Amino acid sequence: MFNLGGWLTLGLLLAGAIGVHGQDTAKEAGWISLFNGKDLEGWTVKIKGYALNENFGNTFRVENGVLRVCYDQYQKFDARYGHIFFREKFSHYRFRVEYRFIGEQTPGGAGWALRNSGIMLHCQSPESIRRDQDFPVSIEVQLLGGDGTHERSTANMCSPGTHIMMGGKLITQHCVNSRSKTFHGDQWVTAEVEVHGGGLIRHIVNGESVMEYEQPQLDEGDADARKLIKDGNKLLREGYIALQSESHPVEFRKIEILPLK
């Protein structure tokens, strides 16, 4: 868990990497930019089947001030699920991104992965992920784009290796839909998540609260999660933040955090 000194250290570490636009954004009510708009400094890549920081196919890249997830160097997706992790752990914070889906899904991507990405919260460390592990043990804010026809909410909750409490009940199903609208096409959407350690987590889309739950916890029935349980304590109070690649091109033009504690 970060204390004040930790946040001051983080700010100093980031200061040299934030451009003029990032500086202006960071000044807004204490928000700090985690993305410098120039390169992947401060971020760690892990793609299934590859070593840590082996960025297969230049999947994660920065172009024109935007963090892009691209597959133009893939012939086929082949379940190469990828994640890019910020270097620090967080506990109590608000995190927001502006994202949009573009182009066509990569050949070989799963049907459910169409216009699909995610913000992974309370993640295990990238160093602890197995080489062939699909997803980090985490809580996922699932980002979905509409298909042009059907209703399809975004900022849903998915739970690789985890469970949550909602309405006083333990939720063990993998994904729960939010109350959000559907966003078709390549429009930019702002997704925000408010995280209070092992307590309340709230998903917000374009300023509208669309989902709340609490007590994120490790699933002792999951082999990867089981290795992370210490002294029988399953509650997740902190962890890394990651962004996802699941076969559909996506762009992130703002990546920001606001410390709450």
VMD Tcl script that draws the C-alpha trace (Angstrom):
set ca {
  {0.00 0.00 0.00}
  {1.34 3.42 -0.93}
  {2.00 6.03 1.73}
  {2.57 9.72 1.02}
  {6.28 9.19 0.57}
  {5.59 6.48 -1.97}
  {3.34 8.75 -4.00}
  {5.92 11.55 -3.90}
  {8.56 9.12 -5.13}
  {6.25 8.01 -7.93}
  {5.68 11.60 -8.95}
  {9.42 12.26 -9.10}
  {10.00 9.13 -11.15}
  {7.35 10.18 -13.63}
  {8.17 13.86 -13.83}
  {10.95 13.46 -16.35}
  {8.86 11.22 -18.58}
  {5.69 13.32 -18.87}
  {5.42 15.65 -21.87}
  {3.73 19.05 -21.94}
  {0.29 17.55 -22.48}
  {0.93 14.99 -19.73}
  {1.98 17.72 -17.34}
  {-1.22 19.64 -17.94}
  {-3.27 16.50 -17.38}
  {-1.38 15.57 -14.22}
  {-2.17 18.94 -12.70}
  {-5.90 18.31 -13.00}
  {-7.05 17.69 -9.42}
  {-3.96 15.63 -8.60}
  {-4.14 13.21 -11.53}
  {-0.80 11.70 -12.59}
  {-0.12 10.54 -16.15}
  {1.37 7.02 -16.28}
  {2.07 7.26 -20.02}
  {4.58 9.73 -21.43}
  {3.21 9.70 -25.00}
  {6.64 8.82 -26.41}
  {7.58 5.27 -25.48}
  {6.85 2.39 -23.09}
  {9.06 3.67 -20.28}
  {7.75 2.42 -16.94}
  {5.81 -0.47 -18.48}
  {6.54 -4.21 -18.65}
  {5.23 -6.47 -21.44}
  {4.21 -10.11 -20.95}
  {2.78 -12.05 -23.90}
  {1.72 -15.67 -23.56}
  {4.43 -18.03 -24.76}
  {7.21 -15.45 -24.57}
  {9.67 -14.24 -21.99}
  {9.07 -11.14 -19.92}
  {9.51 -7.97 -22.02}
  {9.65 -9.92 -25.28}
  {7.20 -7.72 -27.19}
  {6.32 -10.19 -29.95}
  {5.34 -8.52 -33.21}
  {5.77 -5.08 -31.65}
  {2.30 -5.69 -30.24}
  {2.49 -2.80 -27.78}
  {3.85 0.38 -29.36}
  {3.60 4.16 -29.19}
  {2.69 6.11 -32.33}
  {1.60 9.75 -32.60}
  {1.33 10.06 -28.84}
  {-1.01 7.04 -28.53}
  {-0.36 3.65 -26.91}
  {-1.46 1.18 -29.57}
  {-2.10 -2.56 -29.40}
  {-1.44 -3.84 -32.93}
  {-1.27 -7.16 -34.78}
  {0.04 -6.18 -38.23}
  {3.07 -8.44 -37.71}
  {0.92 -11.47 -36.79}
  {-0.10 -14.00 -39.40}
  {-2.49 -15.55 -36.87}
  {-3.28 -14.66 -33.27}
  {-2.69 -18.19 -31.89}
  {-3.91 -17.32 -28.38}
  {-0.98 -14.95 -27.79}
  {-2.82 -13.04 -25.06}
  {-0.74 -10.13 -23.90}
  {-0.61 -7.61 -21.07}
  {1.40 -4.49 -20.39}
  {1.97 -3.69 -16.70}
  {2.82 -0.40 -15.04}
  {5.89 -0.81 -12.82}
  {4.30 0.13 -9.45}
  {1.66 -1.55 -7.29}
  {-1.41 0.42 -6.17}
  {-4.10 0.01 -3.54}
  {-6.42 3.04 -3.11}
  {-6.83 5.06 -6.28}
  {-8.86 6.16 -9.27}
  {-7.57 5.05 -12.65}
  {-8.83 6.15 -16.05}
  {-8.09 5.61 -19.69}
  {-9.46 6.90 -22.95}
  {-9.68 4.02 -25.41}
  {-11.13 3.08 -28.77}
  {-11.25 -0.01 -30.95}
  {-10.11 0.30 -34.57}
  {-9.72 -1.89 -37.62}
  {-10.43 -5.59 -37.91}
  {-9.83 -8.45 -35.52}
  {-6.69 -10.49 -36.15}
  {-7.25 -13.86 -37.86}
  {-7.44 -16.64 -35.30}
  {-8.86 -14.47 -32.52}
  {-11.74 -15.95 -30.51}
  {-15.28 -14.81 -31.28}
  {-15.68 -13.35 -27.79}
  {-12.48 -11.32 -28.27}
  {-13.99 -9.16 -31.02}
  {-13.54 -5.50 -29.98}
  {-12.42 -6.70 -26.56}
  {-9.66 -5.47 -24.24}
  {-9.40 -4.79 -20.52}
  {-7.94 -3.00 -17.54}
  {-6.54 -5.56 -15.11}
  {-6.60 -4.53 -11.42}
  {-4.87 -5.98 -8.34}
  {-2.71 -8.07 -10.72}
  {-0.06 -10.50 -9.66}
  {3.43 -9.28 -10.59}
  {4.44 -9.77 -14.23}
  {7.52 -11.68 -13.01}
  {5.29 -14.29 -11.34}
  {3.27 -15.10 -14.47}
  {3.97 -18.46 -16.07}
  {5.36 -18.35 -19.62}
  {2.21 -20.02 -21.01}
  {-0.34 -18.37 -18.71}
  {-3.27 -16.77 -20.58}
  {-4.16 -14.00 -18.11}
  {-2.72 -12.63 -14.88}
  {-4.62 -13.40 -11.69}
  {-6.54 -10.14 -11.34}
  {-9.87 -8.33 -11.48}
  {-10.66 -7.23 -15.03}
  {-12.57 -4.14 -16.09}
  {-13.59 -5.61 -19.42}
  {-13.63 -3.07 -22.27}
  {-15.95 -3.97 -25.13}
  {-16.92 -2.19 -28.34}
  {-20.25 -2.64 -30.05}
  {-20.49 -4.70 -33.24}
  {-22.62 -2.10 -35.00}
  {-25.88 -3.93 -34.38}
  {-26.31 -5.49 -30.95}
  {-26.29 -4.08 -27.43}
  {-22.95 -4.77 -25.76}
  {-22.04 -3.14 -22.46}
  {-18.52 -2.08 -21.57}
  {-16.67 -1.85 -18.22}
  {-17.98 -5.27 -17.25}
  {-16.29 -7.29 -14.49}
  {-14.36 -10.46 -15.28}
  {-12.38 -12.49 -12.78}
  {-9.36 -14.53 -13.92}
  {-8.38 -16.49 -10.82}
  {-10.54 -14.35 -8.56}
  {-14.01 -13.83 -7.06}
  {-15.87 -10.76 -5.82}
  {-18.73 -9.90 -3.46}
  {-21.77 -8.16 -4.90}
  {-24.98 -7.44 -3.03}
  {-23.70 -9.45 -0.07}
  {-23.17 -12.57 -2.19}
  {-20.00 -14.27 -3.40}
  {-19.91 -14.05 -7.20}
  {-18.01 -16.92 -8.81}
  {-19.16 -16.57 -12.42}
  {-16.41 -15.36 -14.70}
  {-18.03 -12.17 -16.05}
  {-20.83 -9.86 -14.89}
  {-22.23 -7.20 -17.22}
  {-22.35 -3.55 -16.25}
  {-25.18 -1.06 -16.78}
  {-23.29 0.86 -19.46}
  {-24.44 1.97 -22.88}
  {-23.09 0.37 -26.07}
  {-20.34 2.20 -27.95}
  {-20.17 1.31 -31.63}
  {-17.51 2.32 -34.14}
  {-14.16 3.95 -33.38}
  {-15.34 6.62 -30.93}
  {-13.17 7.41 -27.90}
  {-14.61 6.24 -24.57}
  {-13.45 7.18 -21.06}
  {-13.32 4.25 -18.65}
  {-12.57 4.93 -15.00}
  {-12.31 2.67 -11.99}
  {-12.35 3.69 -8.33}
  {-10.53 1.21 -6.10}
  {-10.51 1.16 -2.30}
  {-8.02 -1.59 -1.52}
  {-9.87 -4.75 -0.52}
  {-13.17 -2.82 -0.26}
  {-15.37 -1.08 -2.79}
  {-14.56 -1.05 -6.50}
  {-16.65 1.10 -8.85}
  {-16.63 1.19 -12.67}
  {-17.43 4.50 -14.40}
  {-17.97 5.11 -18.13}
  {-18.00 8.64 -19.56}
  {-18.70 9.95 -16.05}
  {-21.58 7.52 -15.31}
  {-21.28 4.86 -12.59}
  {-22.16 1.51 -14.16}
  {-21.07 -1.16 -11.63}
  {-20.06 -1.61 -7.98}
  {-18.73 -4.58 -6.01}
  {-16.35 -5.28 -3.15}
  {-13.96 -7.68 -1.45}
  {-11.95 -8.86 -4.47}
  {-10.37 -12.16 -3.51}
  {-8.28 -15.01 -4.81}
  {-10.03 -18.15 -6.03}
  {-8.49 -21.06 -4.16}
  {-9.80 -23.38 -6.89}
  {-7.51 -21.75 -9.46}
  {-3.98 -23.16 -9.55}
  {-2.27 -19.85 -10.30}
  {-4.27 -17.96 -7.67}
  {-3.67 -20.67 -5.07}
  {0.07 -20.01 -5.24}
  {-0.58 -16.37 -4.25}
  {-2.58 -17.13 -1.09}
  {-0.51 -16.46 2.03}
  {-1.50 -17.62 5.52}
  {-5.00 -18.37 4.25}
  {-5.66 -14.71 3.37}
  {-7.48 -14.52 0.03}
  {-8.50 -10.84 0.07}
  {-6.81 -8.67 -2.58}
  {-5.85 -5.26 -1.22}
  {-3.31 -4.10 -3.82}
  {-1.58 -5.12 -7.01}
  {-0.34 -4.07 -10.40}
  {-2.40 -2.48 -13.19}
  {-2.21 -3.88 -16.73}
  {-3.78 -3.24 -20.12}
  {-4.68 -6.12 -22.37}
  {-4.22 -7.46 -25.91}
  {-6.77 -10.07 -26.97}
  {-6.60 -9.96 -30.82}
  {-8.50 -6.75 -31.73}
  {-6.54 -3.52 -32.32}
  {-7.15 -0.93 -29.60}
  {-5.69 2.47 -28.76}
  {-5.20 4.26 -25.44}
  {-4.51 8.00 -25.57}
  {-4.72 8.82 -21.85}
  {-3.63 6.62 -18.95}
  {-3.91 8.39 -15.60}
  {-4.11 7.68 -11.88}
  {-5.32 9.70 -8.88}
  {-4.08 8.51 -5.46}
  {-6.81 8.33 -2.83}
  {-4.72 7.34 0.18}
}
mol new
graphics top color blue
foreach p $ca { graphics top sphere $p radius 0.5 }
foreach p [lrange $ca 0 end-1] q [lrange $ca 1 end] { graphics top cylinder $p $q radius 0.2 }
display resetview
